[in-house]
Amino acid sequence: MQRLFLYFIILFLFSCSKDKTIYSVKGTIVSIDSEKEKVVIAHDTIRGLMEPMIMPFFVPELHDGPNLKIGDSVHFQFVWNDSLPFARNFKNVGIGIIPEFDDFWQDEFSMKQIGQRFDDVTLLTIDSNNVNLSDSDGKFRFLSFIFTQCPMPNMCPMVIIKNQGLVNQFPDTSILDFILVSFDYKYDTPSILKTHYGSLENEFNNMFFWSSTGHIEDVYKLISQCGGKFWGVEERKIGHDLVSVLISPERKLLAYWRGDDWSVNDVSNMIKVFIK
């Protein structure tokens, strides 16, 4: 039962095993969050682990350790350890090149404010059928964004696990749907999503995975209106923000959660407040 859930747990436990693996990494610093001790880095290929991408790294000594600045070209170690993967031993080797983000959709595709209505979009179900966001009008919707090749167990896979925890608390399909949208419009075709998550859709009647293949403008619009962004799909150097939103039966924004720090209980309590 819940085989995919167990797969992600195994993957997460693997990252938390007693064996420690240290990877040498090169990259450019894109942003720094001192409060959360996270540094977003556009990194090169990490041999034996992942392809080039832009992602956050936990840097436990960020407050008292390296003097890092946005735009620095750095060499560092990525430690796959017995708790949470982290970066250490930074060496500044000069000025790097920060990837440029596409602002083409910035004016038209801006984030919705609380109470504003989402535009309708069309994406694909795992059975390759068109599905509109408006098709579920009349229900509450909890919407998250993922991609299947996400290499970090505490990012996209953890978002899926948390969604499963929420689905278990809200099994009434007439009230609330849980929708996970892949923004990887090149790789995550409906058949790929069905292979990865079809068992979850079969197990939970109100959990759905949508593909953006052939619907690039729609997925850009949806994630932008949710307050997130992604980039690098064409270059296969994918970076993205983690964001989840609660949408009303009238398709209005009720609440949003950034990053991967939100808890199932906190979101569940918020949903209960709106449903009541």
N, C-alpha and C positions, 0 to 999 in steps of 0.2 A: 504493500500500500504506500502511496505517495513516494514512488520510486525516484522521481526527479528531486523531491525534497531531500531524500536521503543522499542522492548524488551530490547535491550542493553542500550538505553537512559534511560528507566525506571530504570534499574538496577543501572546505574551510578548515577541517581538522588537519588535513595534510599540511596546510600553511601554518598550523599551530603545533606541529610535531616537534619533538625534541631535537631532531636533526636541524642544523642551521646551515643554510647555503648563502654564500656571499657572492653577489654579482657586481662587476665593475660597470659603471654606467657613465655615459657622456650626454650632456644636454644643455639647454638654455632655459633659464628661469623666466617664467611667464608671469607669475604672481606669487605673493607671499602673504600668508595669514598667520601672524605671530600669535594671536589669541588661541587658535586651534592647532598651532604648531604644524601647519601644513604648507608645503611649497609646491606649486604647480610647475611642472617642468616638461618641456618638449624634448623628449629623449630619443636617442638613436636605438637601434635594435639591441635588446638585452639578450645575448646569446643563451639559448637554452630555456628562455622564459617567455619573451613576448616581442612582437614587432614594434617598430617606432610608433609612438603616439604621444599625446599630451595628457598628462594625468597628475593628480595630487600625490605627493609623498609625505608621509608622516616623518617629521624631523624632531625627535624628542629633546635635543639640546638647542633648539632654535633660539630660545631666549638668551642663553648664556654662551652659545657656541659660535658657529660660523657667521661672519659678517657678509651676508648675502644681499644682493640687490637685483631688482628686475633687469633683465638683459644680460646678466652674467653668464658666460660660458663656463660650465663647471664639469669636473670629474668627481664622482662620488661612489660610495658603496651602497648597494641595496641589499639589506639583510632579510632573508626569508627565515624567520626565527620561530621560537616556540610560543609567541603571543601574537603580536601584530607586526606585519612587515614594516620596516622603517629604513630611512636613509641616514647615512653618517659619513664622516671623513670627507667633507667637501673641500675641493681645491679649485680656486678661481684661476682659470687659464686665459681670461680675456673677455672680449665682448662678443656675444652670440647674436644670432638672428632670431627674433621673435616672429612666429608665423602670423601672417596678417589674416584677420577675420573679415569675412564678407559682410559688409553693412548694407548690401543692396536692398534687403527687405526691412531695414530698420524702421522707416517711417510707417509703412503700411502694416508691418507685422510687429507691432509693439505689444508689450505685456498688458494684459487686462488687469484692471484694478478690481478690488473686491466689489462685487455687485454688478459688474459689467458682464455682458453676454458674449460668449464665444461665437465666432463665425463657424459656420458649418464646414466640415472637411470630409473628403472621401478617401478611404484607405482600403485595405484588403484583409479579409479573414484568412485563417489558415487553410480554408478550402477554396481560396482564390476568388471569392465573391466580393463585390463592392459592398462596403459598409460605410454609412454616414454617421457622424457624431450625433446628428439629429434623430437617427433611428431609435436611440435610447432616451429621447426626451420624454419626460414623465417619470424618470427614475433619477436617483442620485447616482453619481459616477465618481469613482476614485481612479485617477489616471496617472500612470507612471511611464517613464521612458527607459528603454534598455537597448542593448544589442548583444547578439549571441556570442560574439568573439571577445567580449569584455574579459580581460585576463585576471582581474582582481576579485577574489572571493568576497571581499568586503564592500564591493560596489554593486554592479548590476545583479549578480547572483543573490546578494543579500537583499536587494530591493524585491526580488521575486519571492524570497523566503518570507519577508515581512508581509507582502501581499497575501501569501497563503495564510499567515497567521490572522490577517484581517478577515479573509473570506470565511474562515472557520467560525468567526464571531458573527458574521452577517450572511447566513445561508439563504435568506429570503430573496429569491430572484426577482420578486415584483417590486422591491424597494431600491436595491443597490447593485450596480455592476462594477467589477474591477477590470480595468482595461490597461494592458501593457503594450505600448507602442514601440516597435523597433524603428529607429531613425536611420539604420544602415540599409538604405534603399538599394544598394548594389548586391550585397551578399544575402541579407535576410529576406529571401523570397517566402511566399506563403508555405511552400513545401519544406523549407529549412525550419521555419517556425513550428510547423506541424511535427516535424521529426523531434525537435527539442521539447516542445511544450504541449503537444497534442494530448498526452496522457493527463495533463493538468486540466485542460478544457473538458476532458471526458469525466474527470473526477468532480470538478466544481462547475455547477451549471451557471454561475454568474462570474466566471473568470475567463477573460478573452485576451488573445494575443493578436495584434494587428500588424500587418506588413505595410511598409511605405514604398515598396517596389512600384515604379511607374507613377508615383504620386509625390514627387519631390516637393513641389510647391505647397501641397497640402500639409506635409509633415513639418516643413519649415514654418508654416503659418501656425500650426497647432503648438509646437514646442515654444515658439516665440511668444505667443499669447499666454502661455503658461509661465513665462518668465525664465525659460531655459534657452540653451543654445547648443549646437554641435557643429563640428567641422572636420575636415580631413577625410571624408568618405571616399572621394575620388582618388586621393593619394594613398589611401589605406593607412593613414596616420591619424587615427580617429581620436578626437578629444570631445568632451561634452560636460555639461553641468548636470548634476542630479537634481531633479525637481519632481515633486508629486503634487497633484491638486485635487481638491474636492469640488465637484461641479453639481449645481442644483438641478432639479427636474426641469427648470426653465433654461438650462444651459448657461447659468451665471456662475462666476467664480465665487466660491464660498470661503476657501482657505487654501493655503499652499505651504509646502514644506521643502526647504532646500537641503541639498546634501544627503548624506546617508545616516545622519545622527538621530533622526526621528524614531520614536519607539512605537511599537504596535499599540500599546495601551493608551498613549497620548492621542494618537490618531483615532483609535476606537472611541475614546471618550468624546472627541470633537464630533465625530460622525453621529454618535448617539444624541448629542445636543441638537443637531440640525434635524435629525429624523423625528425626534419627539416634538 
